[in-house]
Amino acid sequence: MKNYYSTIDNIVLTFSDIEEDSTGFETITFRFERPNDKGFDFAEGKLPENQIYKSYGFSEDEMMQMQQYLRNNSFIIWEIARERGEKQSA
């Protein structure tokens, strides 16, 4: 992922620039990662749906907490992605 957002309890959240999906809607791909003994645990999904569609190594409870964290921070993530996109196109 291109944009770093936060690290909490050794879990890093990154996100993509704003992308356009096949139906023309704007989306952002997000990824949570945490190092483990064999590499990384991860959870990946899309905003604005706030749905994790691919994961490995996180418990259901952890995934629910990550989704809540995304709900609480999605506005800021959208703003950062939009601002960075405008700077790149300028």
N, CA and C of each residue as an Amber inpcrd file, in Angstrom:
protein
   270
   0.8430000  -1.1760000   0.0000000   0.0000000   0.0000000   0.0000000
   0.8870000   1.2370000   0.0000000   0.3310000   2.2700000  -0.4960000
   1.1060000   3.4850000  -0.7300000   1.1520000   4.4300000   0.4650000
   0.0800000   4.5190000   1.2290000  -0.0270000   5.5380000   2.2660000
  -0.0830000   4.9150000   3.6580000   0.8300000   5.3140000   4.5160000
   0.8470000   4.8650000   5.9060000  -0.1800000   5.6770000   6.6930000
  -0.9230000   4.9940000   7.5920000  -1.8700000   5.7160000   8.4390000
  -1.5210000   5.6130000   9.9200000  -1.3160000   4.3860000  10.4350000
  -1.0650000   4.2640000  11.8710000  -0.4430000   2.9140000  12.2100000
   0.1330000   2.8560000  13.4230000   0.5700000   1.5880000  14.0200000
   0.0360000   1.5550000  15.4390000  -0.7770000   0.5470000  15.7310000
  -1.3470000   0.3690000  17.0620000  -1.1900000  -1.1050000  17.4320000
  -0.6210000  -1.3690000  18.6000000  -0.3860000  -2.7430000  19.0570000
   0.3430000  -3.5730000  18.0070000   1.3220000  -2.9630000  17.3570000
   2.1530000  -3.6170000  16.3450000   1.3780000  -3.9560000  15.0580000
   0.1850000  -3.3900000  14.8960000  -0.6190000  -3.5790000  13.6820000
  -0.5380000  -2.2900000  12.8720000  -0.0560000  -2.4070000  11.6450000
   0.1280000  -1.2460000  10.7680000  -1.0650000  -1.1560000   9.8120000
  -1.6280000   0.0240000   9.6790000  -2.6980000   0.2750000   8.7160000
  -2.1460000   1.1440000   7.5940000  -2.2730000   0.6490000   6.3710000
  -1.9160000   1.4220000   5.1830000  -3.1210000   1.4360000   4.2500000
  -3.0830000   2.3570000   3.2790000  -4.1980000   2.4440000   2.3420000
  -3.7130000   2.9560000   0.9970000  -4.4910000   2.6890000  -0.0190000
  -4.1650000   3.0960000  -1.3850000  -4.6180000   4.5230000  -1.6460000
  -4.2370000   5.0320000  -2.7950000  -4.8460000   6.2550000  -3.2950000
  -6.2920000   5.9370000  -3.6640000  -7.0730000   6.9490000  -3.9510000
  -8.4480000   6.7350000  -4.3950000  -8.4040000   6.0760000  -5.7710000
  -9.1760000   5.0000000  -5.8900000  -9.2590000   4.2420000  -7.1410000
 -10.6970000   4.2870000  -7.6400000 -10.8940000   3.9740000  -8.8920000
 -12.2420000   3.8790000  -9.4470000 -12.5180000   2.4150000  -9.7300000
 -13.6360000   1.8980000  -9.1980000 -13.9600000   0.4880000  -9.4510000
 -14.6390000   0.3370000 -10.8110000 -15.0140000  -0.8770000 -11.1470000
 -15.5750000  -1.1570000 -12.4700000 -16.9140000  -0.4710000 -12.7190000
 -17.5890000  -0.0350000 -11.6560000 -18.8740000   0.6500000 -11.8260000
 -18.7350000   2.1650000 -11.7710000 -17.4900000   2.6580000 -11.6200000
 -17.2580000   4.0970000 -11.6110000 -17.2540000   4.7330000 -10.2390000
 -17.4350000   3.9420000  -9.1820000 -17.4310000   4.4820000  -7.8250000
 -16.0070000   4.5620000  -7.2810000 -15.7600000   5.5700000  -6.4420000
 -14.4520000   5.7180000  -5.8180000 -14.3180000   4.7440000  -4.6570000
 -13.1510000   4.1070000  -4.5610000 -12.8550000   3.1890000  -3.4740000
 -11.4310000   3.4260000  -2.9930000 -11.1470000   2.9530000  -1.8140000
  -9.7990000   2.9400000  -1.2610000  -9.5700000   1.5340000  -0.7200000
  -8.4590000   0.9200000  -1.0890000  -8.0850000  -0.3770000  -0.5460000
  -7.2770000  -0.1400000   0.7220000  -7.6150000  -0.8510000   1.7940000
  -6.8610000  -0.7290000   3.0400000  -6.2450000  -2.0800000   3.3920000
  -5.1880000  -2.0250000   4.1990000  -4.5130000  -3.2570000   4.6180000
  -3.9700000  -3.0790000   6.0340000  -4.3370000  -4.0220000   6.8970000
  -3.7520000  -4.1290000   8.2260000  -2.7000000  -5.2300000   8.1570000
  -1.5310000  -4.9990000   8.7640000  -0.4790000  -6.0090000   8.8040000
   0.1480000  -6.0530000  10.1870000   0.5260000  -7.2880000  10.5860000
   1.2100000  -7.4890000  11.8570000   2.2400000  -8.5900000  11.6480000
   3.4910000  -8.3420000  12.0300000   4.4980000  -9.3910000  11.8730000
   4.1810000 -10.5950000  12.7630000   4.4840000 -11.7830000  12.2550000
   4.3730000 -13.0020000  13.0470000   5.6290000 -13.8430000  12.8070000
   5.7040000 -15.0310000  13.3710000   6.9000000 -15.8730000  13.2480000
   7.1850000 -16.3180000  11.8200000   6.1740000 -16.3520000  10.9800000
   6.3300000 -16.8580000   9.6030000   6.1930000 -15.7810000   8.5400000
   6.0570000 -14.5350000   8.9440000   5.8630000 -13.4410000   7.9830000
   4.9360000 -12.3930000   8.5420000   3.6960000 -12.3710000   8.0090000
   2.7380000 -11.3520000   8.4330000   1.3320000 -11.9150000   8.5250000
   0.5860000 -11.4530000   9.5300000  -0.8650000 -11.5740000   9.5370000
  -1.3590000 -10.3700000   8.7510000  -2.4830000 -10.5030000   8.0580000
  -3.0000000  -9.3670000   7.3010000  -4.5070000  -9.4250000   7.2000000
  -5.0770000  -8.2760000   6.9490000  -6.5050000  -8.1460000   6.6480000
  -6.6160000  -7.0290000   5.6230000  -7.2900000  -7.3090000   4.5200000
  -7.3870000  -6.3540000   3.4250000  -8.8430000  -6.1900000   3.0080000
  -9.2070000  -4.9620000   2.6680000 -10.5720000  -4.6960000   2.2490000
 -10.6860000  -3.3670000   1.5430000 -11.9190000  -2.8890000   1.4130000
 -12.1930000  -1.6570000   0.6640000 -13.0720000  -0.7210000   1.4640000
 -12.8040000   0.5510000   1.2770000 -13.6880000   1.6240000   1.7230000
 -14.4100000   2.1320000   0.4830000 -15.6360000   2.5510000   0.5090000
 -16.4280000   2.8670000   1.6810000 -17.1700000   1.6840000   2.2950000
 -17.0920000   0.4900000   1.7010000 -17.8360000  -0.6520000   2.2280000
 -17.3870000  -1.0450000   3.6310000 -16.1090000  -0.7680000   3.9680000
 -15.5540000  -1.1190000   5.2650000 -15.6210000  -2.6270000   5.4870000
 -15.4740000  -3.3880000   4.4070000 -15.5240000  -4.8320000   4.4940000
 -14.1510000  -5.4290000   4.2530000 -13.7650000  -6.3630000   5.1140000
 -12.5270000  -7.1050000   4.9290000 -12.8470000  -8.3030000   4.0490000
 -12.1610000  -8.4260000   2.9150000 -12.4560000  -9.5140000   1.9950000
 -11.3410000 -10.5440000   1.9070000 -10.1970000 -10.2580000   2.5220000
  -9.0860000 -11.1890000   2.5040000  -8.3490000 -11.0440000   3.8320000
  -8.0820000 -12.1710000   4.5350000  -7.3750000 -12.0580000   5.8150000
  -6.6560000 -13.3460000   6.1530000  -5.6770000 -13.2040000   7.0350000
  -4.9380000 -14.3500000   7.5380000  -4.3590000 -13.9820000   8.8990000
  -4.6010000 -14.8270000   9.9070000  -3.9360000 -14.6900000  11.1880000
  -4.6250000 -13.8540000  12.2350000  -5.6340000 -13.0780000  11.8870000
  -6.3570000 -12.2730000  12.8640000  -7.5980000 -13.0220000  13.3260000
  -7.9380000 -12.8880000  14.6160000  -9.1560000 -13.4980000  15.1480000
 -10.3790000 -12.6950000  14.6910000 -11.5510000 -13.2880000  14.8490000
 -12.7960000 -12.5840000  14.5110000 -12.9420000 -11.3140000  15.3630000
 -12.5750000 -11.4060000  16.6380000 -12.6650000 -10.2500000  17.5240000
 -11.7280000  -9.1330000  17.0550000 -10.5050000  -9.4930000  16.6750000
  -9.5670000  -8.4890000  16.1690000 -10.0900000  -7.8450000  14.8940000
 -10.6870000  -8.6500000  14.0220000 -11.2180000  -8.0970000  12.7650000
 -12.3780000  -7.1420000  13.0450000 -13.2100000  -7.4660000  14.0250000
 -14.3050000  -6.5540000  14.3840000 -13.7420000  -5.2500000  14.9320000
 -12.6860000  -5.3260000  15.7400000 -12.0560000  -4.1190000  16.2710000
 -11.4360000  -3.2840000  15.1520000 -10.8180000  -3.9490000  14.1780000
 -10.2310000  -3.2200000  13.0510000 -11.3110000  -2.5310000  12.2240000
 -12.4400000  -3.2010000  12.0170000 -13.5290000  -2.5790000  11.2680000
 -14.0920000  -1.3750000  12.0230000 -14.1760000  -1.4590000  13.3410000
 -14.6260000  -0.3130000  14.1360000 -13.6230000   0.8320000  14.0190000
 -12.3390000   0.5100000  14.0700000 -11.2980000   1.5200000  13.9170000
 -11.4280000   2.2070000  12.5530000 -11.6930000   1.4270000  11.5200000
 -11.8890000   2.0110000  10.1840000 -13.0960000   2.9290000  10.1480000
 -14.2060000   2.4940000  10.7460000 -15.4040000   3.3560000  10.7770000
 -15.0840000   4.6820000  11.4520000 -14.2990000   4.6260000  12.5270000
 -13.9670000   5.8440000  13.2650000 -12.9660000   6.7310000  12.5350000
 -12.2170000   6.1830000  11.5880000 -11.1460000   6.9280000  10.9290000
 -11.3120000   7.0670000   9.4230000 -12.3730000   6.5270000   8.8570000
 -12.5160000   6.5240000   7.3980000 -12.5920000   7.9360000   6.8140000
 -13.2300000   8.8560000   7.5150000 -13.3180000  10.2230000   6.9960000
 -11.9240000  10.8100000   6.8140000 -11.0580000  10.6200000   7.8030000
  -9.6950000  11.1500000   7.7340000  -8.9040000  10.4540000   6.6210000
  -9.0830000   9.1510000   6.4930000  -8.3830000   8.4020000   5.4380000
  -8.7940000   8.9220000   4.0660000 -10.1000000   9.1570000   3.8640000
 -10.5640000   9.7130000   2.5880000  -9.9470000  11.0820000   2.3320000
  -9.9040000  11.9110000   3.3570000  -9.3360000  13.2490000   3.1980000
  -7.8570000  13.1900000   2.8270000  -7.0970000  12.3230000   3.4890000
  -5.6670000  12.1870000   3.1840000  -5.4860000  11.6870000   1.7530000
  -6.2460000  10.6680000   1.3600000  -6.1240000  10.1140000   0.0100000
  -6.4830000  11.1610000  -1.0450000  -7.5340000  11.9330000  -0.7930000
  -7.9510000  12.9640000  -1.7460000  -6.8810000  14.0570000  -1.8490000
  -6.3390000  14.4780000  -0.7090000  -5.3200000  15.5180000  -0.6950000
  -4.0510000  15.0510000  -1.4250000  -3.6300000  13.8350000  -1.1840000
  -2.4220000  13.3240000  -1.8440000  -2.6510000  13.1570000  -3.3400000
  -3.8450000  12.7720000  -3.7270000  -4.1620000  12.6370000  -5.1400000
  -4.1260000  13.9800000  -5.8490000  -4.6190000  15.0190000  -5.1870000
  -4.6010000  16.3670000  -5.7670000  -3.1700000  16.8820000  -5.9180000
  -2.3160000  16.5870000  -4.9440000  -0.9240000  17.0220000  -5.0090000
  -0.1850000  16.3280000  -6.1580000  -0.5000000  15.0490000  -6.3860000
   0.1780000  14.3120000  -7.4510000  -0.2510000  14.7800000  -8.8420000
  -1.5060000  15.2070000  -8.9630000  -1.9900000  15.6330000 -10.2700000
  -1.6190000  17.0960000 -10.5710000  -1.1800000  17.8270000  -9.5590000
  -0.8330000  19.2450000  -9.7530000   0.5400000  19.4140000 -10.3770000
